[in-house]
């Protein structure tokens, strides 16, 4: 943010969702915006900033992004404005009260036309997705922060996330396909080891439409 004044961080009453403590907020200055408990305003604001050449990043917990479905669909994605949404706690764990369930983000967001929803499997992949999302200008992008331990491979990620709707084959097989998305990748690897038949592991699904 210090290097690029066009980048701004938006939150909706939960400023620490991405680590924006009081000290971090002061350091960010005008590049940090909290709209209060108004997720609809946050998405609409992000869309407007992106439409005018800014690079907005909206951090939100999974359970709260459903409050802004219309704004995601109609304000942001119909216009293909290149804002970034970071979705945290997308899981049956964490927030699991009947009014605070974090497991609906994938079926909800992945079905919105023009939105690219990414689910990283490693720390390196997450950071690469974030960099790509902020720099590209073609799509609104949402990134699902892994809820399990964030695995670091130590290897730089050089994937081209602009190649949409493609699976990455990590292990070639012939009879069974193990599809392991985001936080489930490690579980997919374990499942493949237990299967005697040849397998095919698919770690990351890029699903924009």
C-alpha positions in Angstrom: 0.0 0.0 0.0 2.9 2.3 0.7 4.3 1.6 -2.7 1.0 2.0 -4.6 -1.4 4.8 -3.4 -4.2 3.4 -5.7 -4.5 0.3 -3.4 -7.0 0.6 -0.6 -8.3 -1.7 2.1 -12.0 -1.8 2.9 -13.6 -3.6 5.9 -17.2 -3.6 7.3 -17.0 -3.4 11.0 -14.3 -6.0 11.3 -11.0 -4.2 10.7 -8.8 -7.0 12.1 -10.1 -9.6 9.6 -6.9 -9.1 7.7 -4.7 -7.9 10.5 -5.6 -4.2 10.4 -5.0 -3.3 14.0 -5.3 0.3 15.2 -1.6 0.8 14.5 -1.9 -0.6 11.0 -5.0 1.5 10.3 -3.1 4.7 11.3 -0.2 3.7 9.1 -2.6 3.1 6.1 -4.3 6.5 6.6 -6.8 7.4 3.9 -6.0 4.0 2.2 -8.0 2.2 4.9 -11.8 2.5 4.9 -14.2 0.9 7.4 -17.9 1.3 6.4 -19.2 -0.1 9.7 -21.6 -3.1 9.7 -22.7 -2.5 6.1 -21.4 -5.2 3.8 -23.5 -3.9 1.0 -21.9 -0.5 1.1 -18.4 -2.1 1.2 -18.9 -4.0 -2.0 -20.6 -1.1 -3.8 -17.7 1.2 -2.6 -15.1 -1.3 -3.9 -16.9 -1.5 -7.2 -16.9 2.3 -7.6 -13.3 2.6 -6.7 -12.3 -0.1 -9.1 -14.4 1.5 -11.9 -12.4 4.7 -11.4 -9.0 3.0 -11.6 -8.3 2.2 -8.0 -7.3 -1.2 -6.6 -9.7 -1.9 -3.7 -9.3 -5.0 -1.5 -12.3 -5.8 0.7 -11.7 -8.2 3.6 -14.8 -10.0 5.0 -15.7 -13.1 7.0 -17.5 -15.7 4.9 -20.7 -15.6 6.9 -21.1 -11.8 6.2 -20.4 -11.8 2.5 -23.9 -13.2 1.9 -25.4 -9.9 3.1 -24.0 -8.3 0.0 -25.2 -10.8 -2.6 -27.0 -8.2 -4.7 -24.1 -5.8 -4.7 -21.7 -8.5 -5.6 -23.9 -9.7 -8.5 -25.3 -6.4 -9.8 -22.9 -3.6 -8.8 -19.6 -5.4 -9.0 -19.8 -8.4 -11.3 -22.2 -7.2 -14.0 -19.8 -4.3 -14.5 -16.7 -6.6 -14.3 -15.0 -4.1 -12.0 -11.6 -5.4 -10.9 -12.0 -5.3 -7.1 -10.5 -8.0 -4.8 -12.6 -9.7 -2.0 -10.7 -11.7 0.6 -13.1 -14.2 2.2 -12.0 -15.4 5.7 -13.3 -18.3 7.9 -15.0 -20.1 5.0 -15.5 -23.3 7.0 -17.8 -25.2 9.3 -15.4 -24.2 12.0 -14.9 -20.8 13.6 -18.3 -19.1 13.2 -20.8 -21.9 13.4 -23.9 -20.4 15.0 -27.1 -20.7 13.1 -26.9 -17.1 12.1 -23.2 -17.1 11.5 -22.4 -20.0 9.2 -19.3 -19.8 7.1 -19.9 -22.6 4.6 -22.1 -21.0 2.0 -19.5 -18.8 0.2 -18.5 -21.3 -2.5 -22.0 -22.1 -3.8 -23.0 -18.5 -3.5 -20.0 -16.7 -5.0 -18.9 -19.3 -7.5 -22.3 -19.0 -9.3 -22.1 -15.2 -9.9 -21.2 -14.5 -13.5 -17.9 -12.7 -14.2 -16.5 -13.4 -10.7 -13.3 -15.4 -10.4 -13.3 -17.3 -7.1 -9.9 -18.7 -6.1 -9.0 -21.2 -3.4 -5.3 -21.3 -2.7 -3.6 -24.4 -1.2 -0.4 -22.9 0.1 0.9 -19.6 1.4 2.9 -19.0 -1.7 -0.2 -19.6 -3.9 -2.3 -17.3 -1.7 0.2 -14.4 -2.0 0.5 -15.0 -5.8 -3.2 -14.9 -6.2 -3.5 -11.7 -4.2 -0.8 -10.0 -6.3 -2.4 -11.1 -9.5 -5.8 -10.1 -8.4 -4.7 -6.6 -7.4 -2.7 -6.0 -10.6 -5.1 -7.4 -13.2 -8.0 -5.2 -14.5 -10.3 -7.7 -16.2 -12.2 -9.4 -13.4 -13.6 -9.0 -10.0 -11.8 -11.6 -7.9 -12.5 -13.3 -4.6 -9.9 -15.3 -2.7 -10.9 -17.9 -0.1 -8.3 -17.7 2.7 -7.4 -21.3 3.8 -8.9 -22.1 7.2 -6.5 -25.0 8.0 -2.8 -24.5 8.8 -1.4 -22.3 6.0 1.2 -24.6 4.4 4.4 -23.1 3.0 6.3 -24.9 0.4 9.1 -22.4 0.2 8.8 -22.4 -3.5 7.7 -19.4 -5.5 4.3 -19.7 -7.3 4.5 -19.0 -11.0 1.1 -20.0 -12.0 -0.9 -17.9 -14.5 -4.3 -17.3 -12.8 -5.6 -15.6 -16.0 -6.0 -19.1 -17.5 -9.5 -19.6 -16.2 -11.6 -22.8 -15.9 -8.6 -25.1 -15.8 -7.7 -27.8 -13.3 -4.1 -28.3 -12.3 -3.1 -32.0 -12.3 -0.6 -32.7 -9.5 -0.5 -36.4 -9.9 -1.5 -38.3 -13.1 -3.7 -41.4 -12.8 -6.0 -43.5 -14.8 -9.1 -44.6 -12.9 -10.0 -42.3 -10.0 -9.8 -38.5 -9.8 -9.4 -36.9 -6.4 -10.5 -33.3 -6.6 -9.0 -31.3 -3.7 -9.9 -27.6 -3.5 -8.2 -25.1 -1.3 -7.9 -26.3 2.3 -8.9 -29.8 1.3 -5.7 -30.3 -0.8 -3.8 -32.0 2.0 -6.8 -34.3 2.7 -6.9 -35.1 -1.0 -3.2 -36.1 -0.9 -3.9 -38.4 2.0 -6.9 -39.9 0.3 -4.8 -40.6 -2.8 -2.3 -42.5 -0.8 -5.0 -44.7 0.6 -6.4 -45.6 -2.7 -4.7 -48.5 -4.3 -5.9 -47.6 -7.8 -4.1 -45.0 -9.8 -5.3 -41.5 -9.0 -5.4 -38.0 -10.3 -5.1 -35.1 -7.7 -6.6 -31.8 -8.7 -5.7 -29.1 -6.2 -7.1 -25.8 -7.4 -10.3 -25.0 -9.4 -10.5 -21.6 -11.0 -14.3 -21.0 -11.4 -15.2 -17.5 -12.6 -18.6 -18.2 -14.1 
